[in-house]
Structures are given as structure tokens and as C-alpha cells.
Amino acid sequence: MAAVGERQISYDARGLAEPVADAPRTAVVEDGVATFDARELTTRTINLELRRLLYEEGVGEVVVQNPQGRHSLGVGILRRCRIRFEGSLGYFACGLIDGPEIHITGRVGWSACENMMSGVVVVDGNGGSLTGAAMRGGDLLVKGRVGARTGIDQKGGTIIIGGSVGSMTGFMMQRGRMIICGDAGPGLGDSMYDGTIYVAGTVKSLGIDCVPGEWTDADTELIERKFRIYGLGSPPEFQKFVCGKVLYNYDSLEPSEKKLVI
Amino acid sequence: MCGIAGIIYRDGSEHAIGAEMTRMLQSMKHRGPDSTGFALYGNGENGNLVMRYKLADANTPRDFDFEDRLRRHRTEVEARLVALGGRIDEVEEETPYAFRVSFGYDGDLKLLADFVEDIPEAEVLSLGRALEIVKDLGDAESVHDQYGLADFKGTHAIGHVRMATESEVDIAGAHPYWAYPYSDVAVVHNGQLTNYFMWRRRLERAGRRFMSECDSEIIAVYLAEEMSKGASLQESMHKSLDELDGVFTYIAVTKDELGVAKDELAAKPLVLYESDDLVALASEEIAIRQLVDHEIETYDPYEREVLVWQR
């Protein structure tokens, strides 16, 4: 097979790339900050190097240069640390993390920060769909616009979007807060159970059982605090949306159960 | 899952799109290892038509007289082109079963395509003055090597890596699809159409032919049908959002235009990069980064968006 791409990837019999790999140990540590270039590395070796630095070397701050939009980087980091990705990440960026403060200077693909437990992630660029899916805690700030279904199944934490969001944002959201500074697509907060969505721009349409909520001082305090922490300037005026709770039918019986009662 | 990609140079300048599209598709191999396809637009050769056709599939059983039959059918294709008044310039044998013929012809394209496809197992993959569709089983690099795409220069291209969900793994089921019988229109698609059979019956009654069981073939033929009634590519694509059901992101190309459409759920991915001279789009940013090596601003289009660029 001729070399058309720059990188040659070998696959094993199961189709897995690099079933066996070692950390490349190319990072340079200076003043407690480790820096390495990801350009020539594969997804697996980037993550191995990151984990080696954080877990084995005990480095508190890592800078990853040239991630070039690769998928699944910075996943499953379970300790307090600082990571900066100088460039864009692909799908599943920084998923399943618990504790780190991550700064991404480019954009992220689909499902960024999926199931994030705690920590802070700041994305300077845009985001794909499913940003902050099933997120449970921490803060996720995307300064640009994001795709559809942002915060689907969100169970906690705060998602802040500087730009607009696509359709079905907050679909089946269960807890937590979403602050959207731009416009929202159709079906906002469809079938949400609980939680709060703030939108500064226009809303194309509300989803089933998503209704405007009553503004309180706590809402003002929250938004001002988050804007202050992330240096976003003075907050615009937001509308608040919550669950109407008319879809709550926990007390009604299934047809088969009704027969038994009667 | 499937992965789609497209590039168009807005100033109409020629680039090595064969090699560029190969790099994009190879980086998305994980989205579809079954087959890979390219629709490449060159600047044409002195007004000639180019027809890409195949006389067998890559994985059909090879019996004793397979080679004999191929030879007979190949002679028959050329004889039929000449019989319709075609002036054959050049015939290239890309693989034992896939061919490229460049010829002068001014007659009806539907008649030509039907006459060629009347030969058993023959399928016209593409027909046009600029369009050439290359598709086969395997990943982008193996198709690139097999069909010698390294030297292909052109202005715009689309490509597809396929993970088959709805129909057979063979060349007939591989994308891109040519919009039979209209020259220079092709489509790649990521998704599923749920009203496939309704549209297939409707279009078959209107005289269109379908070579595969793949739902994506509908889109190409549907757009061509609309455009033949006088609609522009953009208008046809807008109309398709209401008339085609299911989840989809598809890219359609004509001689001078490249357009993309997303369904109303925005269920299938697409990342878009626009600069002054180049527009590149793909299912994943990693593919776009094969063309541009510095950090770039990309975004995901929203639901029901139709975007069209001219070269």
C-alpha cells in the first residue's frame, strides 16, 4: 500500500489500531509545566503520554501542541490538574473527566465532555453536536456556537454557550443549568425532567413540556457569578425555561396494572 | 455510520483533488471500511464525454468463462457506443471489470446509458463531461492505488466511506451515485431514508432505473428529476428536505456547484470550513485537517440547512 497520507496506521486482526503501545516520553518539563507536540503521535500515544505525565510523573500542568482534531483526547482524567490543548479536538474530547481544568484553544467535535463529573473545560472555538451530553458536574464553557442536542440527558453542572445552539437542546435534561448567550433551535428542552435553561437570543420553538420559568434573584446571582468567573463581560438579558411537569405520570398505572386493581 | 467529504476550489483553479480526497477519506476509514467512492470533477478533455462503467462486481463469483464474458461484453459496449454515433478516443482498463472510456457524442444520454446497460451485468457508474465516479471495495488508499487517482486534477470532488447498513457490500451499493441519466450530477449520503420505497416506485414509474437496493441512490435521481424540471440545485435540495423522510446529511455536486443539506433533526454530522479560495466539508474535522495544516475555524451547520457553493 503506497503512502498517500502522512501517517501510516496499522490495524490488528480485530481492526483495532495499535493494540499495544507505549508512552513516547517526548514531553519537556519546565517549571512544573510539561509540553509535548502531538503532531507525529497517534491518539493512543497522546493519551498514554498525558496519563504518564499526570499519574506517574505527578506533573500538575500539561500543554499539548498540535492535536489536529483527533478524537478521544484527554478522556478519563480523574485528578486535579491543568491541561491546555493548543488546537482543535475531534469527537469525545475530555469525556469522563473528574477534576481537571482544561483549556482548548480550537474547537471540539461531537460529544465533548460527555459524562463529565467535575472540573472546568473552556473551549475557545465552536462545538459539535451533543456537547456536554450526560454531564454530571463542573463547568463547560464553549465560546463559539455548538451543534444540535447540547446537554442531552444533562444530570448536573453548568453548560455555558457563547453562541447559538441547534435543535433539541437540553433534550431529556434532568438537572443542572444551561446558559445560552445566542439563539436556540427548535425543540428546546424537549421532554426535560428538571433543570434550568437560560437563553439570551430567540428560541425557534419550545419542546414538549418545556415552559418559561419565573425569574428569581438566585438566577441573577448565578448568571452574574458565572460571567464574572469566566470574564464574559456584562451579561445580556436572559429568558428562563424550566420543565412544565405535565408529563410527570409516575402515579398513573400501566394498563396491565389497572386490571389487577379493578 | 458512513463518512462523507467534499472540497471545492472557489476560483475554479485545478488541484490534485484525487490525492486530496484520498487523504480525507483515509482519515475517516473508521467510519466505513466496506467501500470507498470518489466523484471527481476535471475540466474535461476537448468536449469529450467520459463514461465510467463496470461489467462485473468486485465480489461476484468468478466462473470458468468469466474472463471470456468480460472480453465479449467490453467489445459489445464499444460497438454499441459506435452504433449510436460515438467517436471513441480512448479506453482505459482500470481493473479487470471497471473501465473508463472517453468519446465524442452529441446524442441522448438516456438512450446511451440504457443501451449500454442492456448488456448483462453492465452498469454505467458515471457519465459526463467533467464528472468521473470511481468506487470499489476497500479503503481509500487501496481504491486510489487501484484506479491511479494520484494524477487526477480538478476543481471539486466528493467522497464517501461506507459502512453498509441497508444493502449489499458491493460496487453497486457503494457511493457516490450518479444521477442517471443526467450528466455531471452526483451525490454522497450519510444516513437512512425511511420513505425509500415510495420514492423508488414513484421514480421508476417516471422511467428512472435503479441499480442497487441502496436508499442513497434515490437522492441522486430525485435531485436530477427536479433539476430536469428547471429547478436549481439549491431549490431541489430545499424541496428534498420536505419530501425525503429520515435522517441524512448529503452532498450533491453538479458541474459548477457543490451543495450540502441536513435533515430536520441534524442527526448526522457535518463539519464545515470556508475560506476565500477553498470550501471543505466532512463528517469529521480530522478529514479537513488533512488539507489544511494550520488551526482553522470550523462549524457544524444546523438542522434543515442547505448550503451551495459555486466554483
Interface residues (C-beta under 8 A of the other chain):
Chain A: M1 A2 V4 G5 G15 Q68 G69 R70 H71 G87 S88 G90 Y91 T105 G106 R107 G109 W110 G125 N126 G127 G128 S129 G144 R145 V146 G147 A148 R149 S164 G166 S167 M168 G185 P186
Chain B: A19 T22 R23 Q26 S27 P33 A140 E141 S142 H144 D145 A150 E264 L265 A266 A267 P269 V271 E284 E285 I286 I288 R289 Q290 E295 I296 E297 T298 Y299 D300 Y302 E303
